[in-house]
Amino acid sequence: MKLHHKLATGLGALAVTALTAMPAWAQEAAEAAAPTPDKGDTAWMMVSTVLVLAMILPGLALFYGGLVRTKNMLSVMTQIGAAAALAMIVWVIWGYTMAFGPDASDGLKPFISSFGKLFLAGINADSTAATFSDGVVIPEYVFVCFQMTFAAITVALVLGSVVERIKFSAVMVFALVWLTIVYFPVAHMVWAAGGLFFEMGALDFAGGTVVHINAGVSALVACIILGKRIGYMKEVMAPHSMTLTFVGTGLLWVGWFGFNAGSALEANGSAGLAMINTFVATAAAGLSWLVVEKLFGHKPSALGFCSGIIAGLVAVTPAAGNSGPFGAIVLGAVASLICYIAVAKIKPMLGYDDSLDAFGIHGVGGIVGAIGTGIVYAPSLGGPGGADFSIGGQLVTQVLAVAATIVWATVGTTIAIFIAKLVTGLRVSPEAEVEGLDIAEHGERAYNL
């Protein structure tokens, strides 16, 4: 065989080999190009998720539990724990796919996702979820868990307005329906690509609308439908243990760093910004409430300090990564003042029985924070907005998102409460209410002295 024949034969064989290997090369290249979760981001999100869990049990359970009378302490803690546990199970069955599943049809896409990930179908240890940076991902199971804790604490927050007279069975029925028709759609609208508020450009870093306005407005609607406690505004209904409430406040503040800084979805500068804002806005709000109490002729109280701390945490939630530190300080202080007026002045004037001020602090504070975020986002005020940012235009967007959330929560909560009433009767008997729900509903006492 001549040399040029040998060369042709060799080159032909090489070409065949190359063509045969191309699919393998392409697959390897695709695998190399696929983003891999960073271990630091993943670890941070796992820690953040556990911190949010600590906000519920023991944080919120102790905070709310200390505020009620001794005879209802365990009932409040059990309601919070059981409702949160139910939310976790519902989340992995149909909640996650409703909020963050594959796109639904064009008509439903702004309000809800499809059921393509029912029972977490298609998710495994190799699945990833996108963050806010191009090419950066975290394990999808971690994202599922993180968002699951948000659903769990939100439904638990609603219960603060109806404790001491609602049946335990009614709590569970209400939680099931409310999560499905109120929380999951609003979470999709705010945080999922294609969601109504997301596409509007509404700013909500960690849940001002999804968690606090949603829960606060729902709490107001629920307590009005349920009715007042026996003896409300006629008998003293002082907190039975401010010590436990103070401990719960501290746990909530600590856990809120997972709530706010974790919402960056990465261990980066945005998380750092959310962290410092969660410190300073909360500190300003706690001090502001004490000052306002003094200005209104009262002694600065532990309950006031705890209430201010929560008001600041609520207000900074939507602004956590959307504000500079000094904007967050002002936002926290202003929200504390407005929440004080809502709790100490407006509620007694209107006479509704929001037992633990879920609306007065979470609803009102959430509204102030969500609207205020449209201001503090401005770069001229130290926020991270671009040079072309317009406060006026953003405020319109924020107000529209707040108004829509209020309407959605009002209608959905009304439906959920009446379904719970139809199924369970909703409210305990007068005898059980007087005796206390610890004994009447659960057969035990918080304290056997």
Buried (B, 14 or more C-beta within 10 A) or exposed (E): EEEEEEEEEEEEEEEEEEEEEEEEEEEEEEEEEEBEBBEEBBEBBBBBBBBBBBBBBBBBBBBBBBBBBBBBBBBBBBBBBBBBBBBBEBBBEBBBBBBBBEBBEEEBBBBBBBBEBBEBEEBEEEBBBBBEBEEBBBBBBBBBBBBBBBBBBBBBBBBBBBBBBBBBBBBBBBBBBBBBBBBBBBBBBBBBEBBBBBEBEBBBBBBBBBBBBBBBBBBBBBBBBBBBBEEBEEEEBEBBBBEBBBBBBBBBBEBBBBBBBBBBBBBBEBBEBBBBBBBBBBBBBBBBBBBBBEEEEEEBEBBBBBBBBBBBBBBBBBBBBBBBEBBBBBBBBBBBBBBBBBBBEBBEEEEBBBBBBBBBBBBBBBBBBBBBBBBBBBEEBBBBBEEEBEBEEBBEBBBBBBEBBBEBBBEBBBBBBBBBBEBBEBBBEEEBBEBBBBBBBBEEBBEEE
